[in-house]
Amino acid sequence: MLRAAATRHITSLARSSTIVARLKTSGPVTNPWTARLYPSCTCTMTRHASSSTDASSLQDPQEIQAQAALDQGTLALQHGHLDEAARHYQHSLSIKESSIAHYNLGVVQYQLSSLPDAIKSFERSLSLSPSVPNPTQDVNPSTPLQPLTPAQLIAADTHTNLGAAYILSKPPQPQLALQHLQHALAYNPEDGEVCYNLAAVLEATGHFNEALVAFQRSEKLGIDRAKINIRNLGAKILGKMREEEEKKSQGGGEKGEGSLKTM
């Protein structure tokens, strides 16, 4: 059952500073806009934090200082000290700009509901990232997908975060959310959460048939709550088809009456 607004629930799973905390929502992410946008069910946002620097690059004193600030930010983030984490990440950026520091700062800004700043940080992170090949391009469908590299995982997570941020922006920007969620799914087609979120935005933008396919796919990928969406959206599609048939039949009747009057 949808509510007009709900709080955001976030859990964190600590990782080493080379990968950083992995953040993920543990419950529905809703607000008045999302409740209206996703009439069949709420949409949950999966987002991850990351922080890593190539060990081979830690020769420059600036690199070492920047990495130390990243590690401090990671520790603060793991303990839920968001303002402190933001200060450390900003300090790291003041020493030496890096894609990872922008990424982590974006995660903190997202949790602090500073969505415009989070979007800027995530976009800047992508712009500073080296070109990452899409693992699903030019791949034989019968060949099992190879595990994603750390760079590919971060790219997928960044696009996922941007999709969530654009969804919750005021005003919402569902088209941009769609673009980033599609990029994220291209990197990791086995990510059921991203597939579910993509389906929810497709439904919200009126692409019902595509949304139904995506919900069905997310269910196969282990997202059990997609069953509710599949049932509700299926009923919505059926209802829409009936309405269109009624309009056609009514239109045909009106034409018939008009032709009799002209005789």
Stockholm file with secondary structure:
# STOCKHOLM 1.0

chainA/1-263         MLRAAATRHITSLARSSTIVARLKTSGPVTNPWTARLYPSCTCTMTRHASSSTDASSLQDPQEIQAQAALDQGTLALQHGHLDEAARHYQHSLSIKESSIAHYNLGVVQYQLSSLPDAIKSFERSLSLSPSVPNPTQDVNPSTPLQPLTPAQLIAADTHTNLGAAYILSKPPQPQLALQHLQHALAYNPEDGEVCYNLAAVLEATGHFNEALVAFQRSEKLGIDRAKINIRNLGAKILGKMREEEEKKSQGGGEKGEGSLKTM
#=GR chainA/1-263 SS CCCSCCCCCEEEECCCTTTCCEEEESSCBCCHHHHHHCTTSCBCCCCCCCCCCCGGGTTSHHHHHHHHHHHHHHHHHHTTCHHHHHHHHHHHHHHSCCHHHHHHHHHHHHHTTCHHHHHHHHHHHHHHSCCCCCTTTTCCTTSCCCCCCHHHHHHHHHHHHHHHHHHHSSSCCHHHHHHHHHHHHHHCTTCHHHHHHHHHHHHHTTCHHHHHHHHHHHHHTTCTTHHHHHHHHHHHHHHHHHHHHHHHHHHHHHHHHHHHHHC
#=GC SS_cons         CCCSCCCCCEEEECCCTTTCCEEEESSCBCCHHHHHHCTTSCBCCCCCCCCCCCGGGTTSHHHHHHHHHHHHHHHHHHTTCHHHHHHHHHHHHHHSCCHHHHHHHHHHHHHTTCHHHHHHHHHHHHHHSCCCCCTTTTCCTTSCCCCCCHHHHHHHHHHHHHHHHHHHSSSCCHHHHHHHHHHHHHHCTTCHHHHHHHHHHHHHTTCHHHHHHHHHHHHHTTCTTHHHHHHHHHHHHHHHHHHHHHHHHHHHHHHHHHHHHHC
//
